[in-house]
Amino acid sequence: MVLSDGAKERLGVVVDVIQTTFHWGFVPMVLYLGFSKGAEPGMPPLSLLSLLWQ
């Protein structure tokens, strides 16, 4: 399969956008999933302040 120069450029832009999105979105996504699940029984409740304090 041979790609034209325009297709290669568009593919490169798409890959860059996906890479940047993953790079900047991974940690916030993990934090969001952790906060939405909540703390385990017997542990103190999760809050943004507790995340920053410890």
All heavy atoms as atom14 arrays in JSON, in Angstrom:
{
  "sequence": "MVLSDGAKERLGVVVDVIQTTFHWGFVPMVLYLGFSKGAEPGMPPLSLLSLLWQ",
  "atom14_mask": [
    [1, 1, 1, 1, 1, 1, 1, 1, 0, 0, 0, 0, 0, 0],
    [1, 1, 1, 1, 1, 1, 1, 0, 0, 0, 0, 0, 0, 0],
    [1, 1, 1, 1, 1, 1, 1, 1, 0, 0, 0, 0, 0, 0],
    [1, 1, 1, 1, 1, 1, 0, 0, 0, 0, 0, 0, 0, 0],
    [1, 1, 1, 1, 1, 1, 1, 1, 0, 0, 0, 0, 0, 0],
    [1, 1, 1, 1, 0, 0, 0, 0, 0, 0, 0, 0, 0, 0],
    [1, 1, 1, 1, 1, 0, 0, 0, 0, 0, 0, 0, 0, 0],
    [1, 1, 1, 1, 1, 1, 1, 1, 1, 0, 0, 0, 0, 0],
    [1, 1, 1, 1, 1, 1, 1, 1, 1, 0, 0, 0, 0, 0],
    [1, 1, 1, 1, 1, 1, 1, 1, 1, 1, 1, 0, 0, 0],
    [1, 1, 1, 1, 1, 1, 1, 1, 0, 0, 0, 0, 0, 0],
    [1, 1, 1, 1, 0, 0, 0, 0, 0, 0, 0, 0, 0, 0],
    [1, 1, 1, 1, 1, 1, 1, 0, 0, 0, 0, 0, 0, 0],
    [1, 1, 1, 1, 1, 1, 1, 0, 0, 0, 0, 0, 0, 0],
    [1, 1, 1, 1, 1, 1, 1, 0, 0, 0, 0, 0, 0, 0],
    [1, 1, 1, 1, 1, 1, 1, 1, 0, 0, 0, 0, 0, 0],
    [1, 1, 1, 1, 1, 1, 1, 0, 0, 0, 0, 0, 0, 0],
    [1, 1, 1, 1, 1, 1, 1, 1, 0, 0, 0, 0, 0, 0],
    [1, 1, 1, 1, 1, 1, 1, 1, 1, 0, 0, 0, 0, 0],
    [1, 1, 1, 1, 1, 1, 1, 0, 0, 0, 0, 0, 0, 0],
    [1, 1, 1, 1, 1, 1, 1, 0, 0, 0, 0, 0, 0, 0],
    [1, 1, 1, 1, 1, 1, 1, 1, 1, 1, 1, 0, 0, 0],
    [1, 1, 1, 1, 1, 1, 1, 1, 1, 1, 0, 0, 0, 0],
    [1, 1, 1, 1, 1, 1, 1, 1, 1, 1, 1, 1, 1, 1],
    [1, 1, 1, 1, 0, 0, 0, 0, 0, 0, 0, 0, 0, 0],
    [1, 1, 1, 1, 1, 1, 1, 1, 1, 1, 1, 0, 0, 0],
    [1, 1, 1, 1, 1, 1, 1, 0, 0, 0, 0, 0, 0, 0],
    [1, 1, 1, 1, 1, 1, 1, 0, 0, 0, 0, 0, 0, 0],
    [1, 1, 1, 1, 1, 1, 1, 1, 0, 0, 0, 0, 0, 0],
    [1, 1, 1, 1, 1, 1, 1, 0, 0, 0, 0, 0, 0, 0],
    [1, 1, 1, 1, 1, 1, 1, 1, 0, 0, 0, 0, 0, 0],
    [1, 1, 1, 1, 1, 1, 1, 1, 1, 1, 1, 1, 0, 0],
    [1, 1, 1, 1, 1, 1, 1, 1, 0, 0, 0, 0, 0, 0],
    [1, 1, 1, 1, 0, 0, 0, 0, 0, 0, 0, 0, 0, 0],
    [1, 1, 1, 1, 1, 1, 1, 1, 1, 1, 1, 0, 0, 0],
    [1, 1, 1, 1, 1, 1, 0, 0, 0, 0, 0, 0, 0, 0],
    [1, 1, 1, 1, 1, 1, 1, 1, 1, 0, 0, 0, 0, 0],
    [1, 1, 1, 1, 0, 0, 0, 0, 0, 0, 0, 0, 0, 0],
    [1, 1, 1, 1, 1, 0, 0, 0, 0, 0, 0, 0, 0, 0],
    [1, 1, 1, 1, 1, 1, 1, 1, 1, 0, 0, 0, 0, 0],
    [1, 1, 1, 1, 1, 1, 1, 0, 0, 0, 0, 0, 0, 0],
    [1, 1, 1, 1, 0, 0, 0, 0, 0, 0, 0, 0, 0, 0],
    [1, 1, 1, 1, 1, 1, 1, 1, 0, 0, 0, 0, 0, 0],
    [1, 1, 1, 1, 1, 1, 1, 0, 0, 0, 0, 0, 0, 0],
    [1, 1, 1, 1, 1, 1, 1, 0, 0, 0, 0, 0, 0, 0],
    [1, 1, 1, 1, 1, 1, 1, 1, 0, 0, 0, 0, 0, 0],
    [1, 1, 1, 1, 1, 1, 0, 0, 0, 0, 0, 0, 0, 0],
    [1, 1, 1, 1, 1, 1, 1, 1, 0, 0, 0, 0, 0, 0],
    [1, 1, 1, 1, 1, 1, 1, 1, 0, 0, 0, 0, 0, 0],
    [1, 1, 1, 1, 1, 1, 0, 0, 0, 0, 0, 0, 0, 0],
    [1, 1, 1, 1, 1, 1, 1, 1, 0, 0, 0, 0, 0, 0],
    [1, 1, 1, 1, 1, 1, 1, 1, 0, 0, 0, 0, 0, 0],
    [1, 1, 1, 1, 1, 1, 1, 1, 1, 1, 1, 1, 1, 1],
    [1, 1, 1, 1, 1, 1, 1, 1, 1, 0, 0, 0, 0, 0]
  ],
  "atom14_positions": [
    [[0.84, -1.17, 0.0], [0.0, 0.0, 0.0], [0.9, 1.24, 0.0], [1.76, 1.4, 0.86], [-0.9, -0.01, 1.23], [-1.79, 1.18, 1.32], [-3.07, 1.04, 2.57], [-2.16, 1.44, 4.03], [0.0, 0.0, 0.0], [0.0, 0.0, 0.0], [0.0, 0.0, 0.0], [0.0, 0.0, 0.0], [0.0, 0.0, 0.0], [0.0, 0.0, 0.0]],
    [[0.68, 2.12, -0.93], [1.46, 3.34, -1.05], [0.57, 4.52, -0.69], [-0.54, 4.66, -1.19], [1.99, 3.5, -2.5], [2.77, 4.78, -2.64], [2.84, 2.3, -2.89], [0.0, 0.0, 0.0], [0.0, 0.0, 0.0], [0.0, 0.0, 0.0], [0.0, 0.0, 0.0], [0.0, 0.0, 0.0], [0.0, 0.0, 0.0], [0.0, 0.0, 0.0]],
    [[1.07, 5.37, 0.21], [0.32, 6.54, 0.64], [0.87, 7.78, -0.07], [2.07, 7.92, -0.25], [0.44, 6.74, 2.14], [-0.17, 5.67, 3.04], [0.13, 5.96, 4.49], [-1.66, 5.58, 2.82], [0.0, 0.0, 0.0], [0.0, 0.0, 0.0], [0.0, 0.0, 0.0], [0.0, 0.0, 0.0], [0.0, 0.0, 0.0], [0.0, 0.0, 0.0]],
    [[-0.02, 8.66, -0.4], [0.42, 9.92, -0.99], [1.01, 10.82, 0.1], [0.87, 10.56, 1.29], [-0.76, 10.63, -1.66], [-1.68, 11.05, -0.68], [0.0, 0.0, 0.0], [0.0, 0.0, 0.0], [0.0, 0.0, 0.0], [0.0, 0.0, 0.0], [0.0, 0.0, 0.0], [0.0, 0.0, 0.0], [0.0, 0.0, 0.0], [0.0, 0.0, 0.0]],
    [[1.7, 11.87, -0.33], [2.32, 12.78, 0.63], [1.28, 13.44, 1.52], [1.48, 13.62, 2.73], [3.13, 13.84, -0.1], [4.4, 13.27, -0.72], [4.85, 12.22, -0.25], [4.91, 13.9, -1.67], [0.0, 0.0, 0.0], [0.0, 0.0, 0.0], [0.0, 0.0, 0.0], [0.0, 0.0, 0.0], [0.0, 0.0, 0.0], [0.0, 0.0, 0.0]],
    [[0.14, 13.82, 0.96], [-0.93, 14.43, 1.75], [-1.49, 13.49, 2.79], [-1.76, 13.89, 3.93], [0.0, 0.0, 0.0], [0.0, 0.0, 0.0], [0.0, 0.0, 0.0], [0.0, 0.0, 0.0], [0.0, 0.0, 0.0], [0.0, 0.0, 0.0], [0.0, 0.0, 0.0], [0.0, 0.0, 0.0], [0.0, 0.0, 0.0], [0.0, 0.0, 0.0]],
    [[-1.65, 12.23, 2.41], [-2.16, 11.23, 3.36], [-1.16, 10.99, 4.49], [-1.55, 10.82, 5.65], [-2.48, 9.94, 2.64], [0.0, 0.0, 0.0], [0.0, 0.0, 0.0], [0.0, 0.0, 0.0], [0.0, 0.0, 0.0], [0.0, 0.0, 0.0], [0.0, 0.0, 0.0], [0.0, 0.0, 0.0], [0.0, 0.0, 0.0], [0.0, 0.0, 0.0]],
    [[0.12, 11.0, 4.16], [1.15, 10.81, 5.19], [1.14, 11.98, 6.18], [1.28, 11.78, 7.38], [2.53, 10.7, 4.55], [2.77, 9.39, 3.84], [4.15, 9.36, 3.22], [4.35, 8.1, 2.4], [5.67, 8.09, 1.77], [0.0, 0.0, 0.0], [0.0, 0.0, 0.0], [0.0, 0.0, 0.0], [0.0, 0.0, 0.0], [0.0, 0.0, 0.0]],
    [[0.96, 13.19, 5.66], [0.91, 14.36, 6.54], [-0.31, 14.31, 7.46], [-0.2, 14.58, 8.65], [0.89, 15.64, 5.72], [2.2, 15.96, 5.05], [2.15, 17.24, 4.25], [1.31, 18.11, 4.59], [2.92, 17.36, 3.29], [0.0, 0.0, 0.0], [0.0, 0.0, 0.0], [0.0, 0.0, 0.0], [0.0, 0.0, 0.0], [0.0, 0.0, 0.0]],
    [[-1.47, 13.96, 6.9], [-2.69, 13.86, 7.72], [-2.55, 12.77, 8.77], [-2.96, 12.95, 9.93], [-3.9, 13.6, 6.83], [-4.33, 14.8, 6.03], [-5.67, 14.58, 5.36], [-5.7, 13.45, 4.45], [-5.39, 13.51, 3.14], [-5.06, 14.66, 2.6], [-5.45, 12.43, 2.4], [0.0, 0.0, 0.0], [0.0, 0.0, 0.0], [0.0, 0.0, 0.0]],
    [[-1.97, 11.65, 8.38], [-1.76, 10.56, 9.33], [-0.81, 10.99, 10.44], [-1.02, 10.68, 11.62], [-1.21, 9.33, 8.61], [-1.07, 8.06, 9.44], [-2.42, 7.63, 10.01], [-0.46, 6.95, 8.6], [0.0, 0.0, 0.0], [0.0, 0.0, 0.0], [0.0, 0.0, 0.0], [0.0, 0.0, 0.0], [0.0, 0.0, 0.0], [0.0, 0.0, 0.0]],
    [[0.22, 11.74, 10.09], [1.15, 12.25, 11.09], [0.48, 13.2, 12.06], [0.74, 13.16, 13.27], [0.0, 0.0, 0.0], [0.0, 0.0, 0.0], [0.0, 0.0, 0.0], [0.0, 0.0, 0.0], [0.0, 0.0, 0.0], [0.0, 0.0, 0.0], [0.0, 0.0, 0.0], [0.0, 0.0, 0.0], [0.0, 0.0, 0.0], [0.0, 0.0, 0.0]],
    [[-0.41, 14.05, 11.56], [-1.14, 14.98, 12.43], [-2.05, 14.21, 13.37], [-2.13, 14.51, 14.57], [-1.93, 16.0, 11.59], [-2.9, 16.77, 12.46], [-1.0, 16.94, 10.85], [0.0, 0.0, 0.0], [0.0, 0.0, 0.0], [0.0, 0.0, 0.0], [0.0, 0.0, 0.0], [0.0, 0.0, 0.0], [0.0, 0.0, 0.0], [0.0, 0.0, 0.0]],
    [[-2.74, 13.22, 12.86], [-3.64, 12.41, 13.68], [-2.86, 11.69, 14.78], [-3.27, 11.68, 15.95], [-4.44, 11.41, 12.81], [-5.16, 10.39, 13.67], [-5.4, 12.14, 11.91], [0.0, 0.0, 0.0], [0.0, 0.0, 0.0], [0.0, 0.0, 0.0], [0.0, 0.0, 0.0], [0.0, 0.0, 0.0], [0.0, 0.0, 0.0], [0.0, 0.0, 0.0]],
    [[-1.72, 11.13, 14.43], [-0.9, 10.43, 15.42], [-0.4, 11.41, 16.48], [-0.4, 11.1, 17.67], [0.27, 9.69, 14.73], [1.29, 9.2, 15.75], [-0.25, 8.54, 13.91], [0.0, 0.0, 0.0], [0.0, 0.0, 0.0], [0.0, 0.0, 0.0], [0.0, 0.0, 0.0], [0.0, 0.0, 0.0], [0.0, 0.0, 0.0], [0.0, 0.0, 0.0]],
    [[0.01, 12.6, 16.07], [0.46, 13.61, 17.03], [-0.66, 14.02, 17.99], [-0.43, 14.17, 19.19], [0.99, 14.85, 16.31], [2.34, 14.61, 15.66], [3.02, 13.63, 16.04], [2.71, 15.41, 14.77], [0.0, 0.0, 0.0], [0.0, 0.0, 0.0], [0.0, 0.0, 0.0], [0.0, 0.0, 0.0], [0.0, 0.0, 0.0], [0.0, 0.0, 0.0]],
    [[-1.87, 14.2, 17.47], [-3.0, 14.57, 18.33], [-3.31, 13.46, 19.32], [-3.52, 13.71, 20.51], [-4.23, 14.92, 17.47], [-5.48, 15.02, 18.33], [-4.0, 16.21, 16.7], [0.0, 0.0, 0.0], [0.0, 0.0, 0.0], [0.0, 0.0, 0.0], [0.0, 0.0, 0.0], [0.0, 0.0, 0.0], [0.0, 0.0, 0.0], [0.0, 0.0, 0.0]],
    [[-3.32, 12.23, 18.85], [-3.59, 11.09, 19.75], [-2.5, 10.98, 20.81], [-2.8, 10.76, 21.99], [-3.73, 9.79, 18.95], [-5.01, 9.83, 18.11], [-3.72, 8.57, 19.85], [-5.13, 8.68, 17.13], [0.0, 0.0, 0.0], [0.0, 0.0, 0.0], [0.0, 0.0, 0.0], [0.0, 0.0, 0.0], [0.0, 0.0, 0.0], [0.0, 0.0, 0.0]],
    [[-1.26, 11.14, 20.41], [-0.15, 11.04, 21.36], [-0.23, 12.15, 22.41], [-0.05, 11.89, 23.61], [1.17, 11.14, 20.61], [2.39, 10.96, 21.46], [3.67, 11.01, 20.65], [3.66, 11.35, 19.48], [4.77, 10.67, 21.28], [0.0, 0.0, 0.0], [0.0, 0.0, 0.0], [0.0, 0.0, 0.0], [0.0, 0.0, 0.0], [0.0, 0.0, 0.0]],
    [[-0.52, 13.37, 22.0], [-0.65, 14.48, 22.94], [-1.82, 14.28, 23.89], [-1.72, 14.53, 25.1], [-0.8, 15.8, 22.17], [0.33, 15.97, 21.31], [-0.89, 16.98, 23.12], [0.0, 0.0, 0.0], [0.0, 0.0, 0.0], [0.0, 0.0, 0.0], [0.0, 0.0, 0.0], [0.0, 0.0, 0.0], [0.0, 0.0, 0.0], [0.0, 0.0, 0.0]],
    [[-2.95, 13.82, 23.34], [-4.13, 13.57, 24.17], [-3.83, 12.51, 25.22], [-4.18, 12.66, 26.4], [-5.31, 13.13, 23.29], [-5.56, 14.13, 22.32], [-6.55, 12.88, 24.12], [0.0, 0.0, 0.0], [0.0, 0.0, 0.0], [0.0, 0.0, 0.0], [0.0, 0.0, 0.0], [0.0, 0.0, 0.0], [0.0, 0.0, 0.0], [0.0, 0.0, 0.0]],
    [[-3.19, 11.43, 24.83], [-2.84, 10.37, 25.78], [-1.84, 10.89, 26.81], [-1.96, 10.62, 28.0], [-2.26, 9.17, 25.04], [-1.93, 8.02, 25.94], [-2.94, 7.18, 26.38], [-0.64, 7.78, 26.35], [-2.65, 6.11, 27.23], [-0.34, 6.73, 27.19], [-1.34, 5.89, 27.63], [0.0, 0.0, 0.0], [0.0, 0.0, 0.0], [0.0, 0.0, 0.0]],
    [[-0.85, 11.67, 26.35], [0.19, 12.18, 27.24], [-0.39, 13.06, 28.33], [-0.01, 12.95, 29.5], [1.22, 12.95, 26.41], [2.33, 13.54, 27.2], [3.42, 12.81, 27.59], [2.52, 14.79, 27.67], [4.23, 13.59, 28.29], [3.7, 14.8, 28.34], [0.0, 0.0, 0.0], [0.0, 0.0, 0.0], [0.0, 0.0, 0.0], [0.0, 0.0, 0.0]],
    [[-1.29, 13.96, 27.98], [-1.84, 14.91, 28.94], [-3.09, 14.4, 29.63], [-3.51, 14.97, 30.63], [-2.13, 16.24, 28.27], [-0.87, 16.97, 27.96], [-0.25, 17.04, 26.76], [-0.05, 17.7, 28.87], [0.89, 17.78, 26.86], [1.04, 18.2, 28.15], [-0.14, 17.98, 30.22], [2.04, 18.96, 28.74], [0.86, 18.73, 30.81], [1.92, 19.22, 30.07]],
    [[-3.72, 13.35, 29.13], [-4.97, 12.89, 29.69], [-4.9, 11.65, 30.55], [-5.87, 11.32, 31.23], [0.0, 0.0, 0.0], [0.0, 0.0, 0.0], [0.0, 0.0, 0.0], [0.0, 0.0, 0.0], [0.0, 0.0, 0.0], [0.0, 0.0, 0.0], [0.0, 0.0, 0.0], [0.0, 0.0, 0.0], [0.0, 0.0, 0.0], [0.0, 0.0, 0.0]],
    [[-3.78, 10.96, 30.57], [-3.71, 9.67, 31.27], [-3.84, 9.84, 32.78], [-4.68, 9.2, 33.42], [-2.41, 8.94, 30.93], [-2.29, 7.6, 31.58], [-3.03, 6.53, 31.1], [-1.49, 7.42, 32.69], [-2.93, 5.29, 31.7], [-1.4, 6.18, 33.29], [-2.12, 5.12, 32.8], [0.0, 0.0, 0.0], [0.0, 0.0, 0.0], [0.0, 0.0, 0.0]],
    [[-3.03, 10.69, 33.38], [-3.06, 10.86, 34.84], [-4.4, 11.44, 35.31], [-4.98, 10.92, 36.27], [-1.86, 11.7, 35.33], [-2.01, 12.08, 36.79], [-0.58, 10.94, 35.1], [0.0, 0.0, 0.0], [0.0, 0.0, 0.0], [0.0, 0.0, 0.0], [0.0, 0.0, 0.0], [0.0, 0.0, 0.0], [0.0, 0.0, 0.0], [0.0, 0.0, 0.0]],
    [[-4.95, 12.48, 34.65], [-6.26, 12.95, 35.08], [-7.34, 11.87, 34.97], [-8.23, 11.79, 35.81], [-6.56, 14.12, 34.15], [-5.23, 14.62, 33.75], [-4.37, 13.4, 33.67], [0.0, 0.0, 0.0], [0.0, 0.0, 0.0], [0.0, 0.0, 0.0], [0.0, 0.0, 0.0], [0.0, 0.0, 0.0], [0.0, 0.0, 0.0], [0.0, 0.0, 0.0]],
    [[-7.26, 11.02, 33.95], [-8.24, 9.96, 33.8], [-8.12, 8.96, 34.96], [-9.13, 8.54, 35.53], [-8.05, 9.21, 32.48], [-9.07, 8.09, 32.27], [-8.74, 7.06, 30.84], [-7.2, 6.31, 31.29], [0.0, 0.0, 0.0], [0.0, 0.0, 0.0], [0.0, 0.0, 0.0], [0.0, 0.0, 0.0], [0.0, 0.0, 0.0], [0.0, 0.0, 0.0]],
    [[-6.9, 8.59, 35.32], [-6.7, 7.66, 36.44], [-7.2, 8.27, 37.74], [-7.86, 7.59, 38.54], [-5.21, 7.26, 36.54], [-4.93, 6.5, 37.82], [-4.8, 6.44, 35.33], [0.0, 0.0, 0.0], [0.0, 0.0, 0.0], [0.0, 0.0, 0.0], [0.0, 0.0, 0.0], [0.0, 0.0, 0.0], [0.0, 0.0, 0.0], [0.0, 0.0, 0.0]],
    [[-6.92, 9.56, 37.96], [-7.41, 10.22, 39.17], [-8.93, 10.27, 39.19], [-9.56, 10.01, 40.22], [-6.85, 11.63, 39.28], [-5.35, 11.72, 39.58], [-4.9, 13.16, 39.52], [-5.04, 11.1, 40.91], [0.0, 0.0, 0.0], [0.0, 0.0, 0.0], [0.0, 0.0, 0.0], [0.0, 0.0, 0.0], [0.0, 0.0, 0.0], [0.0, 0.0, 0.0]],
    [[-9.54, 10.6, 38.06], [-11.0, 10.64, 37.98], [-11.6, 9.27, 38.28], [-12.56, 9.17, 39.06], [-11.45, 11.11, 36.59], [-12.92, 10.92, 36.37], [-13.84, 11.77, 36.97], [-13.4, 9.86, 35.61], [-15.2, 11.6, 36.8], [-14.76, 9.67, 35.43], [-15.65, 10.54, 36.02], [-16.99, 10.34, 35.86], [0.0, 0.0, 0.0], [0.0, 0.0, 0.0]],
    [[-11.05, 8.22, 37.7], [-11.58, 6.88, 37.96], [-11.43, 6.49, 39.42], [-12.31, 5.87, 40.0], [-10.89, 5.86, 37.04], [-11.2, 5.99, 35.56], [-10.36, 5.01, 34.76], [-12.67, 5.78, 35.28], [0.0, 0.0, 0.0], [0.0, 0.0, 0.0], [0.0, 0.0, 0.0], [0.0, 0.0, 0.0], [0.0, 0.0, 0.0], [0.0, 0.0, 0.0]],
    [[-10.3, 6.86, 40.03], [-10.09, 6.55, 41.45], [-11.06, 7.29, 42.34], [-11.62, 6.72, 43.28], [0.0, 0.0, 0.0], [0.0, 0.0, 0.0], [0.0, 0.0, 0.0], [0.0, 0.0, 0.0], [0.0, 0.0, 0.0], [0.0, 0.0, 0.0], [0.0, 0.0, 0.0], [0.0, 0.0, 0.0], [0.0, 0.0, 0.0], [0.0, 0.0, 0.0]],
    [[-11.28, 8.59, 42.06], [-12.21, 9.37, 42.86], [-13.64, 8.91, 42.65], [-14.45, 8.93, 43.56], [-12.09, 10.86, 42.55], [-10.99, 11.54, 43.31], [-9.83, 11.92, 42.68], [-11.14, 11.8, 44.66], [-8.82, 12.54, 43.38], [-10.13, 12.42, 45.38], [-8.97, 12.79, 44.73], [0.0, 0.0, 0.0], [0.0, 0.0, 0.0], [0.0, 0.0, 0.0]],
    [[-13.99, 8.51, 41.43], [-15.36, 8.09, 41.18], [-15.66, 6.74, 41.84], [-16.79, 6.49, 42.23], [-15.64, 8.01, 39.67], [-14.87, 7.0, 39.07], [0.0, 0.0, 0.0], [0.0, 0.0, 0.0], [0.0, 0.0, 0.0], [0.0, 0.0, 0.0], [0.0, 0.0, 0.0], [0.0, 0.0, 0.0], [0.0, 0.0, 0.0], [0.0, 0.0, 0.0]],
    [[-14.64, 5.89, 41.99], [-14.84, 4.61, 42.67], [-14.97, 4.81, 44.17], [-15.73, 4.14, 44.84], [-13.68, 3.66, 42.36], [-13.87, 2.31, 42.98], [-12.77, 1.37, 42.62], [-13.08, 0.03, 43.23], [-11.97, -0.61, 43.84], [0.0, 0.0, 0.0], [0.0, 0.0, 0.0], [0.0, 0.0, 0.0], [0.0, 0.0, 0.0], [0.0, 0.0, 0.0]],
    [[-14.19, 5.73, 44.72], [-14.24, 5.99, 46.15], [-13.2, 5.18, 46.91], [-12.5, 4.34, 46.36], [0.0, 0.0, 0.0], [0.0, 0.0, 0.0], [0.0, 0.0, 0.0], [0.0, 0.0, 0.0], [0.0, 0.0, 0.0], [0.0, 0.0, 0.0], [0.0, 0.0, 0.0], [0.0, 0.0, 0.0], [0.0, 0.0, 0.0], [0.0, 0.0, 0.0]],
    [[-13.12, 5.47, 48.18], [-12.14, 4.8, 49.04], [-12.63, 3.4, 49.4], [-13.82, 3.1, 49.38], [-11.9, 5.62, 50.29], [0.0, 0.0, 0.0], [0.0, 0.0, 0.0], [0.0, 0.0, 0.0], [0.0, 0.0, 0.0], [0.0, 0.0, 0.0], [0.0, 0.0, 0.0], [0.0, 0.0, 0.0], [0.0, 0.0, 0.0], [0.0, 0.0, 0.0]],
    [[-11.69, 2.55, 49.75], [-12.04, 1.21, 50.21], [-12.63, 1.31, 51.61], [-12.36, 2.27, 52.34], [-10.79, 0.33, 50.23], [-10.23, 0.05, 48.85], [-9.0, -0.84, 48.91], [-8.6, -1.27, 50.01], [-8.45, -1.11, 47.84], [0.0, 0.0, 0.0], [0.0, 0.0, 0.0], [0.0, 0.0, 0.0], [0.0, 0.0, 0.0], [0.0, 0.0, 0.0]],
    [[-13.42, 0.33, 52.01], [-13.99, 0.36, 53.36], [-12.89, 0.41, 54.43], [-11.88, -0.26, 54.33], [-14.77, -0.96, 53.45], [-15.04, -1.34, 52.04], [-13.89, -0.82, 51.24], [0.0, 0.0, 0.0], [0.0, 0.0, 0.0], [0.0, 0.0, 0.0], [0.0, 0.0, 0.0], [0.0, 0.0, 0.0], [0.0, 0.0, 0.0], [0.0, 0.0, 0.0]],
    [[-13.1, 1.27, 55.41], [-12.12, 1.41, 56.49], [-11.07, 2.46, 56.23], [-10.28, 2.77, 57.11], [0.0, 0.0, 0.0], [0.0, 0.0, 0.0], [0.0, 0.0, 0.0], [0.0, 0.0, 0.0], [0.0, 0.0, 0.0], [0.0, 0.0, 0.0], [0.0, 0.0, 0.0], [0.0, 0.0, 0.0], [0.0, 0.0, 0.0], [0.0, 0.0, 0.0]],
    [[-11.03, 3.01, 55.03], [-10.05, 4.05, 54.7], [-10.72, 5.42, 54.77], [-11.93, 5.52, 54.62], [-9.49, 3.82, 53.29], [-8.78, 2.49, 53.12], [-7.33, 2.34, 54.18], [-6.24, 3.48, 53.4], [0.0, 0.0, 0.0], [0.0, 0.0, 0.0], [0.0, 0.0, 0.0], [0.0, 0.0, 0.0], [0.0, 0.0, 0.0], [0.0, 0.0, 0.0]],
    [[-9.93, 6.47, 55.0], [-10.53, 7.81, 55.02], [-11.09, 8.17, 53.65], [-10.59, 7.69, 52.63], [-9.38, 8.72, 55.42], [-8.15, 7.93, 55.27], [-8.51, 6.5, 55.27], [0.0, 0.0, 0.0], [0.0, 0.0, 0.0], [0.0, 0.0, 0.0], [0.0, 0.0, 0.0], [0.0, 0.0, 0.0], [0.0, 0.0, 0.0], [0.0, 0.0, 0.0]],
    [[-12.1, 9.02, 53.61], [-12.7, 9.39, 52.33], [-11.7, 10.16, 51.46], [-10.84, 10.88, 51.97], [-13.9, 10.26, 52.71], [-13.63, 10.71, 54.09], [-12.77, 9.68, 54.73], [0.0, 0.0, 0.0], [0.0, 0.0, 0.0], [0.0, 0.0, 0.0], [0.0, 0.0, 0.0], [0.0, 0.0, 0.0], [0.0, 0.0, 0.0], [0.0, 0.0, 0.0]],
    [[-11.84, 10.01, 50.16], [-10.97, 10.7, 49.21], [-11.47, 12.12, 48.97], [-12.68, 12.35, 48.86], [-10.94, 9.96, 47.88], [-10.28, 8.58, 47.88], [-10.47, 7.93, 46.53], [-8.82, 8.69, 48.2], [0.0, 0.0, 0.0], [0.0, 0.0, 0.0], [0.0, 0.0, 0.0], [0.0, 0.0, 0.0], [0.0, 0.0, 0.0], [0.0, 0.0, 0.0]],
    [[-10.55, 13.03, 48.9], [-10.87, 14.4, 48.52], [-9.65, 14.98, 47.81], [-8.55, 14.44, 47.91], [-11.23, 15.25, 49.74], [-10.09, 15.46, 50.52], [0.0, 0.0, 0.0], [0.0, 0.0, 0.0], [0.0, 0.0, 0.0], [0.0, 0.0, 0.0], [0.0, 0.0, 0.0], [0.0, 0.0, 0.0], [0.0, 0.0, 0.0], [0.0, 0.0, 0.0]],
    [[-9.85, 16.08, 47.13], [-8.74, 16.71, 46.43], [-7.69, 17.19, 47.43], [-6.5, 17.07, 47.18], [-9.25, 17.88, 45.57], [-8.22, 18.53, 44.67], [-7.63, 17.51, 43.71], [-8.85, 19.67, 43.91], [0.0, 0.0, 0.0], [0.0, 0.0, 0.0], [0.0, 0.0, 0.0], [0.0, 0.0, 0.0], [0.0, 0.0, 0.0], [0.0, 0.0, 0.0]],
    [[-8.13, 17.68, 48.57], [-7.19, 18.13, 49.6], [-6.36, 16.97, 50.13], [-5.14, 17.11, 50.33], [-7.94, 18.82, 50.73], [-7.08, 19.47, 51.81], [-6.17, 20.52, 51.2], [-7.94, 20.06, 52.88], [0.0, 0.0, 0.0], [0.0, 0.0, 0.0], [0.0, 0.0, 0.0], [0.0, 0.0, 0.0], [0.0, 0.0, 0.0], [0.0, 0.0, 0.0]],
    [[-6.97, 15.82, 50.33], [-6.2, 14.66, 50.82], [-5.2, 14.17, 49.77], [-4.14, 13.68, 50.11], [-7.14, 13.53, 51.24], [-7.77, 12.95, 50.11], [0.0, 0.0, 0.0], [0.0, 0.0, 0.0], [0.0, 0.0, 0.0], [0.0, 0.0, 0.0], [0.0, 0.0, 0.0], [0.0, 0.0, 0.0], [0.0, 0.0, 0.0], [0.0, 0.0, 0.0]],
    [[-5.53, 14.35, 48.51], [-4.62, 13.97, 47.44], [-3.38, 14.88, 47.46], [-2.26, 14.42, 47.31], [-5.31, 14.07, 46.08], [-4.43, 13.88, 44.86], [-3.95, 12.44, 44.78], [-5.16, 14.28, 43.61], [0.0, 0.0, 0.0], [0.0, 0.0, 0.0], [0.0, 0.0, 0.0], [0.0, 0.0, 0.0], [0.0, 0.0, 0.0], [0.0, 0.0, 0.0]],
    [[-3.59, 16.18, 47.68], [-2.49, 17.13, 47.66], [-1.67, 17.11, 48.95], [-0.5, 17.42, 48.96], [-3.02, 18.54, 47.42], [-3.69, 18.77, 46.07], [-4.29, 20.16, 46.02], [-2.71, 18.55, 44.94], [0.0, 0.0, 0.0], [0.0, 0.0, 0.0], [0.0, 0.0, 0.0], [0.0, 0.0, 0.0], [0.0, 0.0, 0.0], [0.0, 0.0, 0.0]],
    [[-2.31, 16.74, 50.06], [-1.64, 16.78, 51.36], [-0.64, 15.64, 51.52], [0.41, 15.8, 52.08], [-2.68, 16.74, 52.45], [-2.09, 16.9, 53.82], [-1.91, 15.94, 54.76], [-1.58, 18.11, 54.39], [-1.34, 16.46, 55.86], [-1.11, 17.8, 55.67], [-1.48, 19.41, 53.95], [-0.55, 18.75, 56.51], [-0.91, 20.36, 54.78], [-0.46, 20.03, 56.04]],
    [[-0.96, 14.45, 51.03], [-0.09, 13.3, 51.26], [0.56, 12.92, 50.04], [0.84, 12.57, 49.2], [-0.87, 12.15, 51.83], [-1.42, 12.49, 53.18], [-2.21, 11.35, 53.79], [-2.25, 10.26, 53.26], [-2.81, 11.59, 54.92], [0.0, 0.0, 0.0], [0.0, 0.0, 0.0], [0.0, 0.0, 0.0], [0.0, 0.0, 0.0], [0.0, 0.0, 0.0]]
  ]
}
